[in-house]
Amino acid sequence: MAKTWWALARGVAKEFLDDEIPDRAATLTYYGVLSIFPALLLLVSLLGAVGETATEYILENLQRLTPGPAREILSDTVGEIQRSSGGGFLAVISLLGAVWASSGYVAAFIRAANRVLDIPEGRPVWKLTPLRIGVTLALMVLLAVSVVIVVFTGGLAEQAGKAVGMGEQALLVWSVAKWPVLVLLVAAMISILYWSAPNARLRGLRMAPGSVVAVLLWLAASAGFALYTANFGSYNKTYGTLAGAVVFLVWLWLSNLAILLGLELDAELARRRAYADGLPKGEEPYVEPRDTAKWPRSLRLRLRRRRTERRRTERRGSEPRGGDVPARTGPDREPGPDRDQPPGPDASRGHTLDKTAD
């Protein structure tokens, strides 16, 4: 068992370097910076129904998940969005633009996921564009639900508890139980990315290990980096007024690194399952593609031949062997000695005995 886990860890580490995950995390960080502020605009708009209290609790709880300088940048951004929010046609246009800008991160993640799973992109643009927008909206809704769960505490929780008749003990239980629920929601958001982004057919349950590992790594990296910047970091001396922006970028890079590492784990598990099912080692792609419309013709033909060979192998494996063929019975049975029994010593002399009897 230990050897299996060690081999899995070595495989993930090898692919981590071969796929240039640190560089791809940096690319996602760039698109994340371009997407996070439109995403905050969407988030504040979605939380508008809850009221300004929800946004205040967002700012209070940011210190639990982000380093100090990064928290200041996000807090200032949320406050600016609140002050400049308006209504009417321009607000709708700005929200639509925010959706499109936020989907840039999803588009970048699609490219990174295909590289991690070693599969070319085969989906045409008319399929990818609705996909990236739909995934962006789904992530925004789940993020809004997660934020509501985080802010649903203190006075807000007491008011809601009185409205529905919840006692103080139930509110105390909720104040503890909401954090595991929040972790599950974050894991669900990462699983949506893992499932929808790559041009590969993956089962949801098979992505659970990677998403859970990604969440745990993200929490550990965020807590560790916050501790480092608060006690040991010297970003202010090195970068001066840019220290807050640099800390924020490093935190985003660590977050994307954790997400891609979780996907790398799922990819390694999928590779090992394919090899166990008979795929020759080193053969790619080792996952079933969703679409091959944009693939080169030679690659499509190779995949078709591989599928044909696999079906033949499965048929040969399902057919009974020659020694296992049961003897035919009934009216269609051929006359002659019993085929289920080996021929006895008299069988070879049957014709001689008949001639003697005559």
Secondary structure as UniProt FT lines:
FT   HELIX           2..18
FT   TURN            19..20
FT   HELIX           21..46
FT   HELIX           47..49
FT   HELIX           52..61
FT   HELIX           62..64
FT   HELIX           68..84
FT   HELIX           89..116
FT   TURN            117..118
FT   HELIX           125..151
FT   HELIX           154..164
FT   HELIX           168..196
FT   HELIX           205..207
FT   HELIX           208..231
FT   HELIX           235..239
FT   HELIX           240..242
FT   HELIX           243..276
FT   TURN            277..278
FT   TURN            281..282
FT   TURN            293..294
FT   HELIX           297..318
FT   HELIX           322..324
FT   TURN            331..332
FT   TURN            339..340
FT   TURN            345..346
FT   HELIX           347..349
FT   HELIX           350..357
//
